[in-house]
Amino acid sequence: MKRLILAAVLAVSAPSAMAHEPAVAPASAQAVDEAAAPAIAVVDAFHAALGSGESDAVLALLTEDVMVLEEGGAERSREEYAGHHLPADMAYAAAAEAEISRRVAWVEGDIAWVLTEGRTGGTFNGRTVDRLTAETMILHRQAGGWRIRHIHWSSRAPT
């Protein structure tokens, strides 16, 4: 129960994330359950695929019923995400550099939570980007391994 409360607090109060290609966080900035390592590998593979424009690889890491929350909107399936934000997310991930400042992750049964805070910078669509980011990913362990069932990205300008 404490972990669910922590996840809710972090999801509501953490700085936001539109960044999609994290770098490795210093060990001191991580609070990671060892059992979460395979789920984290899926999150990192997702970001790598976004950054390299590999849409098939991105989609293979999502459940069919994935829920993606971003910029106040919702995409309620893998198909909907593929037809809407995926191309823009790949373009952004390819253009922006991301750095992880903090990551927490844990597993309970067949569910894993990976919560990441960071910062993105660079140039996108001719504009300078500097955003503090937060990302929540909830993964479900299935017969074929971990798949992303929920993504919530938000971001804000640094203060």
N, C-alpha and C positions, 0 to 999 in steps of 0.2 A: 504494500500500500504506500509506503514511504517513497518508493521509486516512481509510482504513478503520480504522486503529488509533485515530486521533483520534476518529472517530465512536463507536467502541466505548467508549473511555475516557469521553467526554462523556456517553454514554447511561447508563453505569453510575454515574459519580461526580457528575453534575450534580444540583442540587436538583430537586425534582419539580414536575409540572404537572397540575392539573386545570383550569387556566384555559384558556379558549377564545377570548378576544377580545383579542388583543394590541394595544398601542399602539405607536407608532413609537419605536424605540430611537435614542439619540443616535448620530451617525455614528461616534464614537470607540468605541462598544461593538459595532460590527459588523465582521465580517471576511467580506465577501461577494464571491464570484466574480461578476463582471458577468453572466456567462452564466446565473446562477441567478435573475436578476430576474424572468423570467416564472414560474418555479416559486414564488418568494416571493409573487408576486401571487396565485397559486392558494391558497397557505396563508392569506394575508390575506383573500381572498374567502371561504374556508371559515369563518374565524372571524367575519367580518361576517354571513354567513348564519346561523351558530349564534346569534349575539347578537340577530338580528332574527326568529328563529323560522322561517326559510324552509327547511323540511326538504327540499323538492325541490331547492333550490339546493345545500344541503349534500351531498345524495346524488349529485348530478350531478358533483361534484368528486372522488368516490371511484371507484376501480376496483371491479369486481364482486367481486373476491377480496381486497379490503382486509383487513388484519389490524389490529385496534385493541386495544392493550394498555393497561389502565387499572385501577388499584386491585387488582392481582394477578390480574385476569381477562382473558379474551381473547374477542373477537368476530371470527369468521373470514370474514366476508363483509359486503358492503354491506347485504344483506337482514337479516342477524342484528343488525348495528349499528342499523339503522332500527327493528327490533322490540324492542330492549332499551335501550341507553343514550342514544340520540339525543334523546328527549324530555327526559330529565333534564339532558343536556349543554346543550340549548338553554335550559332554564330557568335553569341556573347561569350561562351566558354572558350572559343578559339581566340577571341580578341583580348580578353581580360586575364590578368594574372591573379591567382587567388592564394591566400596564405591562411592557414588554420592557426588560430590563437588558442583555442580550447576545444577539446572534444571529450564527451563522456559517452559511454556505451555499455550496455548490459543486455543479458539474455534471461528470459524467464520462459521456460518451456520452448515452444516453437515460435516465440515472438522476440524480436530484438529491437532495441531503440538505439539510434545513433544520433546524437545531438552535437552539432558543430557550430562554433562561432569563428568568425574570421574577418578578413578584409580583402576586397578586390580592388584592383587598380588597372589602369591602362587607358586605351582609347577604343571607343566603340561608336560606330556611325559618326565619326568625325568629332566626337566629344570626349573630353577627359572624364574618366570614371574613377571615383574614390568612394567606396561604400563599405560600411560595417555590415556584416552579414550574419545571419542565423539560419540554420537549416535543421529541420527535424525529419528523420527518415525512420519509418517503422517497417520492419521486414518480417516476413513470414517464412518459416522453414517448410519447404515442400519436398516431395520425393526427389526432385532434381536439384535441391539445394536452396539457399536463401534467395528470395525475390522481394523486391521493394513493393510494399502494399500502399504506403502513404508517404508523400513528400509535402513539406511545408517550407517554403522559402520566403524570407522577408529581408529587407535591407533599409538602411537609412544613411544619410550623410553623417560623417564624423562631426562631433561637436567641438 
